[in-house]
Amino acid sequence: MKLTTLLTSFSLALMALLPQSAAAIDLSKLKFKPDMDKVYFGVAMFNPTYKTNTRDHRSTGLVGRLGYDMTPHFAIEAQAASTIGGESAFTPADGEIQMSNLYGIFLRANTQFSFSRVYAMAGYFHGTRVIKFPLASTSTEDDDSNKAFGFGAELSDDGKLGIALEWIRYFDNRYYTVEAWNLGIVSRF
């Protein structure tokens, strides 16, 4: 099993189980005692650009995040994203290519200004690319993993609910680049 598949599975399981299990687990018995005030989650509009040597293709989707502020200036964050519908700038004669889903983990460096933050991120992502060849009735999928990086800002007036805007380059290899501007909300417990 690839390390990225294992990290992705763990991140998704954590995201799915956290709300239900927080009340069921006695955290005092664990050696690691997370401070729930340091946990954050959010959802954003995912607007990836898939760039090849010949053209750029865009799609839309959603990205979810779950993070933990280890210190005021460092956090660890898991993200999962999925696109909705086909890519723009394509005709059936050209074929279609899109990243259908992305999963990964970031380390995040924050600079705090009262309740707002400016941050830089670096991490590792795994994605599934869907390819529909010209005039074909079926599509194929392939998986890829790559380093990712980005930057962003969170604006909040009370420290609990805020708006986040970020730019992330998820993939950059010799065949294609995937980058996105994400705009969404972030909530802290």
Contacts in CASP RR format, 6 or more apart in sequence:
PFRMAT RR
TARGET T0000
AUTHOR 0000-0000-0000
METHOD contacts of the structure
MODEL  1
MKLTTLLTSFSLALMALLPQSAAAIDLSKLKFKPDMDKVYFGVAMFNPTY
KTNTRDHRSTGLVGRLGYDMTPHFAIEAQAASTIGGESAFTPADGEIQMS
NLYGIFLRANTQFSFSRVYAMAGYFHGTRVIKFPLASTSTEDDDSNKAFG
FGAELSDDGKLGIALEWIRYFDNRYYTVEAWNLGIVSRF
2 126 0 8 1.000
2 145 0 8 1.000
4 103 0 8 1.000
4 104 0 8 1.000
4 124 0 8 1.000
4 125 0 8 1.000
4 126 0 8 1.000
4 145 0 8 1.000
5 126 0 8 1.000
7 103 0 8 1.000
7 104 0 8 1.000
7 105 0 8 1.000
7 124 0 8 1.000
7 126 0 8 1.000
8 80 0 8 1.000
8 103 0 8 1.000
8 104 0 8 1.000
8 126 0 8 1.000
11 66 0 8 1.000
11 78 0 8 1.000
11 80 0 8 1.000
11 103 0 8 1.000
11 104 0 8 1.000
11 105 0 8 1.000
12 80 0 8 1.000
12 103 0 8 1.000
14 66 0 8 1.000
14 78 0 8 1.000
15 41 0 8 1.000
15 64 0 8 1.000
15 66 0 8 1.000
15 78 0 8 1.000
15 80 0 8 1.000
18 39 0 8 1.000
18 66 0 8 1.000
22 36 0 8 1.000
27 33 0 8 1.000
27 34 0 8 1.000
34 68 0 8 1.000
36 189 0 8 1.000
37 188 0 8 1.000
37 189 0 8 1.000
38 68 0 8 1.000
38 69 0 8 1.000
38 70 0 8 1.000
39 66 0 8 1.000
39 67 0 8 1.000
39 68 0 8 1.000
39 69 0 8 1.000
39 188 0 8 1.000
39 189 0 8 1.000
40 65 0 8 1.000
40 66 0 8 1.000
40 67 0 8 1.000
40 68 0 8 1.000
40 69 0 8 1.000
40 75 0 8 1.000
40 186 0 8 1.000
40 187 0 8 1.000
40 188 0 8 1.000
40 189 0 8 1.000
41 64 0 8 1.000
41 65 0 8 1.000
41 66 0 8 1.000
41 67 0 8 1.000
41 186 0 8 1.000
41 187 0 8 1.000
42 64 0 8 1.000
42 65 0 8 1.000
42 66 0 8 1.000
42 164 0 8 1.000
42 184 0 8 1.000
42 185 0 8 1.000
42 186 0 8 1.000
42 187 0 8 1.000
43 62 0 8 1.000
43 63 0 8 1.000
43 64 0 8 1.000
43 65 0 8 1.000
43 184 0 8 1.000
43 185 0 8 1.000
44 62 0 8 1.000
44 63 0 8 1.000
44 64 0 8 1.000
44 65 0 8 1.000
44 164 0 8 1.000
44 166 0 8 1.000
44 182 0 8 1.000
44 183 0 8 1.000
44 184 0 8 1.000
44 185 0 8 1.000
45 60 0 8 1.000
45 61 0 8 1.000
45 62 0 8 1.000
45 63 0 8 1.000
45 182 0 8 1.000
45 183 0 8 1.000
45 184 0 8 1.000
46 60 0 8 1.000
46 61 0 8 1.000
46 62 0 8 1.000
46 63 0 8 1.000
46 81 0 8 1.000
46 82 0 8 1.000
46 83 0 8 1.000
46 180 0 8 1.000
46 182 0 8 1.000
47 58 0 8 1.000
47 59 0 8 1.000
47 60 0 8 1.000
47 61 0 8 1.000
47 180 0 8 1.000
47 181 0 8 1.000
47 182 0 8 1.000
47 183 0 8 1.000
48 58 0 8 1.000
48 59 0 8 1.000
48 61 0 8 1.000
48 81 0 8 1.000
48 83 0 8 1.000
48 99 0 8 1.000
48 170 0 8 1.000
48 178 0 8 1.000
48 179 0 8 1.000
48 180 0 8 1.000
49 56 0 8 1.000
49 57 0 8 1.000
49 58 0 8 1.000
49 177 0 8 1.000
49 178 0 8 1.000
49 179 0 8 1.000
49 180 0 8 1.000
50 56 0 8 1.000
50 57 0 8 1.000
50 58 0 8 1.000
50 59 0 8 1.000
50 87 0 8 1.000
50 97 0 8 1.000
50 98 0 8 1.000
50 99 0 8 1.000
50 176 0 8 1.000
50 177 0 8 1.000
50 178 0 8 1.000
51 57 0 8 1.000
51 176 0 8 1.000
51 177 0 8 1.000
51 178 0 8 1.000
51 179 0 8 1.000
52 97 0 8 1.000
52 175 0 8 1.000
52 176 0 8 1.000
55 89 0 8 1.000
56 89 0 8 1.000
57 87 0 8 1.000
57 88 0 8 1.000
57 89 0 8 1.000
57 90 0 8 1.000
57 96 0 8 1.000
57 97 0 8 1.000
57 98 0 8 1.000
58 87 0 8 1.000
58 88 0 8 1.000
58 89 0 8 1.000
59 83 0 8 1.000
59 84 0 8 1.000
59 85 0 8 1.000
59 86 0 8 1.000
59 87 0 8 1.000
59 88 0 8 1.000
59 98 0 8 1.000
59 99 0 8 1.000
60 83 0 8 1.000
60 84 0 8 1.000
60 85 0 8 1.000
61 81 0 8 1.000
61 82 0 8 1.000
61 83 0 8 1.000
61 84 0 8 1.000
62 81 0 8 1.000
62 82 0 8 1.000
62 84 0 8 1.000
63 79 0 8 1.000
63 80 0 8 1.000
63 81 0 8 1.000
63 102 0 8 1.000
63 180 0 8 1.000
63 182 0 8 1.000
64 79 0 8 1.000
64 80 0 8 1.000
64 81 0 8 1.000
65 77 0 8 1.000
65 78 0 8 1.000
65 79 0 8 1.000
65 186 0 8 1.000
66 77 0 8 1.000
66 78 0 8 1.000
67 75 0 8 1.000
67 76 0 8 1.000
67 77 0 8 1.000
67 78 0 8 1.000
68 75 0 8 1.000
68 76 0 8 1.000
68 77 0 8 1.000
69 75 0 8 1.000
69 110 0 8 1.000
70 76 0 8 1.000
72 110 0 8 1.000
72 112 0 8 1.000
73 109 0 8 1.000
73 110 0 8 1.000
73 111 0 8 1.000
73 112 0 8 1.000
74 107 0 8 1.000
74 108 0 8 1.000
74 109 0 8 1.000
74 110 0 8 1.000
75 107 0 8 1.000
75 108 0 8 1.000
75 110 0 8 1.000
75 119 0 8 1.000
76 105 0 8 1.000
76 106 0 8 1.000
76 107 0 8 1.000
76 108 0 8 1.000
77 105 0 8 1.000
77 106 0 8 1.000
77 107 0 8 1.000
77 108 0 8 1.000
77 121 0 8 1.000
78 103 0 8 1.000
78 104 0 8 1.000
78 105 0 8 1.000
78 106 0 8 1.000
79 102 0 8 1.000
79 103 0 8 1.000
79 104 0 8 1.000
79 105 0 8 1.000
79 106 0 8 1.000
79 125 0 8 1.000
80 101 0 8 1.000
80 102 0 8 1.000
80 103 0 8 1.000
80 104 0 8 1.000
81 101 0 8 1.000
81 102 0 8 1.000
81 103 0 8 1.000
81 180 0 8 1.000
82 100 0 8 1.000
82 101 0 8 1.000
82 102 0 8 1.000
83 98 0 8 1.000
83 99 0 8 1.000
83 100 0 8 1.000
83 101 0 8 1.000
85 98 0 8 1.000
86 96 0 8 1.000
86 98 0 8 1.000
87 96 0 8 1.000
87 97 0 8 1.000
87 98 0 8 1.000
90 96 0 8 1.000
92 134 0 8 1.000
92 135 0 8 1.000
93 134 0 8 1.000
93 135 0 8 1.000
94 134 0 8 1.000
95 132 0 8 1.000
95 133 0 8 1.000
95 134 0 8 1.000
95 135 0 8 1.000
95 136 0 8 1.000
96 130 0 8 1.000
96 131 0 8 1.000
96 132 0 8 1.000
96 139 0 8 1.000
97 129 0 8 1.000
97 130 0 8 1.000
97 131 0 8 1.000
97 132 0 8 1.000
97 176 0 8 1.000
98 129 0 8 1.000
98 130 0 8 1.000
99 127 0 8 1.000
99 128 0 8 1.000
99 129 0 8 1.000
99 130 0 8 1.000
99 170 0 8 1.000
99 171 0 8 1.000
99 178 0 8 1.000
100 127 0 8 1.000
100 128 0 8 1.000
100 129 0 8 1.000
100 130 0 8 1.000
100 141 0 8 1.000
101 127 0 8 1.000
101 128 0 8 1.000
102 125 0 8 1.000
102 126 0 8 1.000
102 127 0 8 1.000
102 170 0 8 1.000
102 178 0 8 1.000
103 125 0 8 1.000
103 126 0 8 1.000
103 127 0 8 1.000
104 123 0 8 1.000
104 124 0 8 1.000
104 125 0 8 1.000
104 126 0 8 1.000
104 148 0 8 1.000
105 123 0 8 1.000
105 124 0 8 1.000
106 121 0 8 1.000
106 122 0 8 1.000
106 123 0 8 1.000
106 148 0 8 1.000
107 121 0 8 1.000
107 122 0 8 1.000
107 123 0 8 1.000
108 119 0 8 1.000
108 120 0 8 1.000
108 121 0 8 1.000
109 119 0 8 1.000
109 120 0 8 1.000
109 121 0 8 1.000
110 117 0 8 1.000
110 118 0 8 1.000
110 119 0 8 1.000
111 117 0 8 1.000
111 118 0 8 1.000
111 119 0 8 1.000
115 156 0 8 1.000
115 157 0 8 1.000
115 158 0 8 1.000
115 159 0 8 1.000
116 153 0 8 1.000
116 154 0 8 1.000
116 155 0 8 1.000
116 156 0 8 1.000
117 153 0 8 1.000
117 154 0 8 1.000
118 151 0 8 1.000
118 152 0 8 1.000
118 153 0 8 1.000
119 151 0 8 1.000
119 152 0 8 1.000
119 153 0 8 1.000
119 154 0 8 1.000
119 166 0 8 1.000
120 149 0 8 1.000
120 150 0 8 1.000
120 151 0 8 1.000
120 152 0 8 1.000
121 148 0 8 1.000
121 149 0 8 1.000
121 150 0 8 1.000
121 151 0 8 1.000
121 152 0 8 1.000
121 166 0 8 1.000
121 168 0 8 1.000
122 147 0 8 1.000
122 148 0 8 1.000
122 149 0 8 1.000
122 150 0 8 1.000
123 147 0 8 1.000
123 148 0 8 1.000
123 149 0 8 1.000
124 145 0 8 1.000
124 146 0 8 1.000
124 147 0 8 1.000
124 148 0 8 1.000
125 145 0 8 1.000
125 146 0 8 1.000
125 147 0 8 1.000
125 148 0 8 1.000
125 170 0 8 1.000
125 171 0 8 1.000
126 143 0 8 1.000
126 144 0 8 1.000
126 145 0 8 1.000
127 143 0 8 1.000
127 144 0 8 1.000
127 145 0 8 1.000
127 170 0 8 1.000
127 171 0 8 1.000
128 141 0 8 1.000
128 142 0 8 1.000
128 143 0 8 1.000
129 141 0 8 1.000
129 142 0 8 1.000
129 143 0 8 1.000
129 144 0 8 1.000
129 176 0 8 1.000
130 139 0 8 1.000
130 140 0 8 1.000
130 141 0 8 1.000
131 139 0 8 1.000
131 140 0 8 1.000
131 141 0 8 1.000
131 142 0 8 1.000
132 138 0 8 1.000
132 139 0 8 1.000
132 140 0 8 1.000
133 139 0 8 1.000
133 140 0 8 1.000
144 171 0 8 1.000
144 173 0 8 1.000
146 170 0 8 1.000
146 171 0 8 1.000
146 172 0 8 1.000
146 173 0 8 1.000
147 172 0 8 1.000
148 168 0 8 1.000
148 169 0 8 1.000
148 170 0 8 1.000
148 171 0 8 1.000
149 168 0 8 1.000
149 169 0 8 1.000
150 166 0 8 1.000
150 167 0 8 1.000
150 168 0 8 1.000
150 169 0 8 1.000
151 166 0 8 1.000
151 167 0 8 1.000
152 164 0 8 1.000
152 165 0 8 1.000
152 166 0 8 1.000
152 167 0 8 1.000
153 164 0 8 1.000
153 165 0 8 1.000
153 166 0 8 1.000
154 162 0 8 1.000
154 163 0 8 1.000
154 164 0 8 1.000
154 186 0 8 1.000
155 162 0 8 1.000
155 163 0 8 1.000
155 164 0 8 1.000
156 162 0 8 1.000
156 163 0 8 1.000
156 186 0 8 1.000
159 188 0 8 1.000
160 187 0 8 1.000
160 188 0 8 1.000
160 189 0 8 1.000
161 185 0 8 1.000
161 186 0 8 1.000
161 187 0 8 1.000
161 188 0 8 1.000
162 185 0 8 1.000
162 186 0 8 1.000
162 187 0 8 1.000
163 183 0 8 1.000
163 184 0 8 1.000
163 185 0 8 1.000
163 186 0 8 1.000
164 182 0 8 1.000
164 183 0 8 1.000
164 184 0 8 1.000
164 185 0 8 1.000
164 186 0 8 1.000
165 181 0 8 1.000
165 182 0 8 1.000
165 183 0 8 1.000
165 184 0 8 1.000
166 181 0 8 1.000
166 182 0 8 1.000
167 179 0 8 1.000
167 180 0 8 1.000
167 181 0 8 1.000
167 182 0 8 1.000
168 179 0 8 1.000
168 180 0 8 1.000
168 182 0 8 1.000
169 177 0 8 1.000
169 178 0 8 1.000
169 179 0 8 1.000
170 178 0 8 1.000
170 179 0 8 1.000
170 180 0 8 1.000
171 177 0 8 1.000
171 178 0 8 1.000
172 178 0 8 1.000
END
